[in-house]
Amino acid sequence: MESPKISAPEGDAERDAPSQWEREGGPEPSTGNNSILDFRSRASSDVGNSNGVYGPLPLFLRESSKSFRWRWVPYRLRHFARAIAAWTKGPDPPQIQKIKPFFPSVQEAPVRLIARYCPRPIHRAGLLTLFIFCWLLTFSLVLRHSALAGNIKGYGKPQPIWCGASYWSGGNSCGLNGNRCRPFENAYQAFRCPANCKSVHVTTPHAVGGKDINWRPFVVGGPTEETAAHSTSQYTYRADSFVCQAAIHAGVVSNEKGGCGVVALTGTHTNFTSTRQNGIESISFDASFPKSFTFLSNISSSCIKDLRWPLLAVTVIFTTLLSLCTASPLVFFPTVFTMLFFHVGFVSDPPTSNDYASLSSIIIGRFLPAAFVAAVFYRYAVKLQQQDLNAYIERTVLWLGGAWVGSLNNYTFDFIPIQRLTPADLRAQPGARLALVIIVVSLFTIALGQVWYLRLEGRLPKYLGIYAIFITFLVVCVIIPPLNLRIHHYFLALLLLPGTRIQTRPSLLYQGILVGLFINGAARWGFDSILQTTSELRGPDGPLHSSLPNITSIIPTISNITFEWALPPLKKGYDGISVLVNDVERWRWYIGEGQPQKTFERRDQGGVEYFRFAYMRGSGAADFTEAGIWSSSGGWDGGKDLGG
């Protein structure tokens, strides 16, 4: 039988028939309620057909209703902003980054070996406990041996001193004629210096005759040409020299291992020479100073030298073994963090303290808040990066190696001429501005790479929001009038660590370095405030930028010199004048104590003398002038502060 033919309704057939538009190759006209939408979809390119049948789509039809509230923004700018927003969202689906290890069987071998012989969690927990106990025992025994000061025959147990210890304070801190810093001579002290003292610099100007010394080791004096071939007892140093740096300069102790010695105070000395020995160039001073010291030679000592390098080897070995044999980030990160923190605090860069009991108190007090911050690091950066990471050798080289580089930044980054990120320090430190530019450019380049990977994972909009909050917070800190923003090691790590959560090889390195910087900053300096007053930034010896005395008359002769000065401004709280002669306070004058003048007799016949003046409030002095020079011939060179 023939199948019945089903014909379409007349209306449908008429609708399905080719229209004149279709026969001519043109678009099919829209019908019904969708005419506007269809017209928009076909004409969104703003280009008509060859016959120019239709033209550009009106602007109000090109945009969604959500963009109407931005109609005051030019269309091209809105279009560009939408393109940027779409780009930041990244590809769809996101491309999650995961490290594919080189030679995976080799990198996973230690973890598989432990899993084979310690299959149960309780076994692995016991092995970890034994491992930590072995490190703690070894570390403690070596540290205890290093802490033993030993004995110097005839002088007793050496006193541990820090790298910047000296026998004289700057300005007028030692009082009139230096009486607060007595005795001047006939005194001995056995001392012990730590390692790496050569890297310590003065960070505020220190007066040495006509020079202001800053941002360098501080050693004044040393051997002359006549005494260079003799024993260290002939090497004479000015009393404000850093004792440990002077001992390195004289060869009594080494910079790498520290050591012990005996200081002998030798009283007044004239003409301290400049020499370069053992990596330290001393400073010359061609006048007399009431207090000086030398180092005794041929002493019998059982001094234990600084064992920071053997202790470094111990902790490096243990942390490396842990990194190679641990798959869990929850085991790896807290253990390594703790080992590095106590190594920095007790060994590589300890805070200044008098003994190991006080040092232990400081380190434990700083570790507790640091551990809380480390937990935040783990939750929002470390765990997300190292989850399912099985490239254990690469993690050891990149992450753990970076952590050691950051933790030992007093060695690894010591070549960078930046101590503090403050405008005054950047102006004073040679090469600091160029170094800062290089650092900023490097960080910007690294940030671009991290932005790209965050975009690939579809996380860029979220992290842009996080860093917008950070930047807003920093701007608010900058504009608070009475306070100054100071970026510390730990705070720099807090700012940059969130952007290292991606599992890439560069991120492993960056995160390790930042964690190390945090550890060094927290263990060495603690959680100092990022907002500090001007006096806190200046420190106890920094310049006050105060008014300087007005010296109205200077009458020099060969044997004496007379100064007259204007009265101090009482409205500013000044009530007196302090006068330094050869960097020692020799005169104080207060309002009501006679005429504002003083005649000084030459102390050293045939020698040069240096004068500095400062206003006083009570016994405290403000900024001293630059040095005026009274020559042996009776001439006067006052520089810019005391007249030409």
Stockholm file with secondary structure:
# STOCKHOLM 1.0

chainA/1-644         MESPKISAPEGDAERDAPSQWEREGGPEPSTGNNSILDFRSRASSDVGNSNGVYGPLPLFLRESSKSFRWRWVPYRLRHFARAIAAWTKGPDPPQIQKIKPFFPSVQEAPVRLIARYCPRPIHRAGLLTLFIFCWLLTFSLVLRHSALAGNIKGYGKPQPIWCGASYWSGGNSCGLNGNRCRPFENAYQAFRCPANCKSVHVTTPHAVGGKDINWRPFVVGGPTEETAAHSTSQYTYRADSFVCQAAIHAGVVSNEKGGCGVVALTGTHTNFTSTRQNGIESISFDASFPKSFTFLSNISSSCIKDLRWPLLAVTVIFTTLLSLCTASPLVFFPTVFTMLFFHVGFVSDPPTSNDYASLSSIIIGRFLPAAFVAAVFYRYAVKLQQQDLNAYIERTVLWLGGAWVGSLNNYTFDFIPIQRLTPADLRAQPGARLALVIIVVSLFTIALGQVWYLRLEGRLPKYLGIYAIFITFLVVCVIIPPLNLRIHHYFLALLLLPGTRIQTRPSLLYQGILVGLFINGAARWGFDSILQTTSELRGPDGPLHSSLPNITSIIPTISNITFEWALPPLKKGYDGISVLVNDVERWRWYIGEGQPQKTFERRDQGGVEYFRFAYMRGSGAADFTEAGIWSSSGGWDGGKDLGG
#=GR chainA/1-644 SS CCCCCCCCCHHHHHHHSCCHHHHTTCCCCCCGGGHHHHHHHHHTTCCCCTTCCSCCCCHHHHSCGGGGGGTTSCHHHHHHHHHHHHHHTCSSSCCCCCCCCSSHHHHHHHHHHHHHHCCSHHHHHHHHHHHHHHHHHHHHHHHHHHHCCCCBTTTBSCEECCTTCCSCCSTTTTCGGGGGGCCCEEEEEEEEECSCGGGCCCCSCEEETTEEECSSCCCBEECCTTTTTSCGGGCEEETTSCHHHHHHHHTSSBTTTBEEEEEEEECCEEEECCCEETTEECBCEEEEESCEEEECCSCCBCCCCCCHHHHHHHHHHHHHHHHHHCCCHHHHHHHHHHHHHHHIIIIISCCCCSSHHHHHHHHHHHHHHHHHHHHHHIIIIIHHHHTTCCCHHHHIIIIIHHHHHHHTHHHHTTTSCCSCCSHHHHHHSTTHHHHHHHHHHHHHHHHHHHHHHHHHTTCHHHHHHHHHHHHHHHHHHHHCTTCEECCCHHHHHHHHGGGGCSCSHHHHHHHHHHHHHHHHHHHHHCSCCSEECHHHHHCTTSCCCCCCCCEEEEEECSSEEEEEECCCCGGGTCCEEEEEETTEEEEEEETTSSCSEEEEECSSTTCCEEEEEEEEETTEECCCCCCEEECTTSCEECTTTSCC
#=GC SS_cons         CCCCCCCCCHHHHHHHSCCHHHHTTCCCCCCGGGHHHHHHHHHTTCCCCTTCCSCCCCHHHHSCGGGGGGTTSCHHHHHHHHHHHHHHTCSSSCCCCCCCCSSHHHHHHHHHHHHHHCCSHHHHHHHHHHHHHHHHHHHHHHHHHHHCCCCBTTTBSCEECCTTCCSCCSTTTTCGGGGGGCCCEEEEEEEEECSCGGGCCCCSCEEETTEEECSSCCCBEECCTTTTTSCGGGCEEETTSCHHHHHHHHTSSBTTTBEEEEEEEECCEEEECCCEETTEECBCEEEEESCEEEECCSCCBCCCCCCHHHHHHHHHHHHHHHHHHCCCHHHHHHHHHHHHHHHIIIIISCCCCSSHHHHHHHHHHHHHHHHHHHHHHIIIIIHHHHTTCCCHHHHIIIIIHHHHHHHTHHHHTTTSCCSCCSHHHHHHSTTHHHHHHHHHHHHHHHHHHHHHHHHHTTCHHHHHHHHHHHHHHHHHHHHCTTCEECCCHHHHHHHHGGGGCSCSHHHHHHHHHHHHHHHHHHHHHCSCCSEECHHHHHCTTSCCCCCCCCEEEEEECSSEEEEEECCCCGGGTCCEEEEEETTEEEEEEETTSSCSEEEEECSSTTCCEEEEEEEEETTEECCCCCCEEECTTSCEECTTTSCC
//
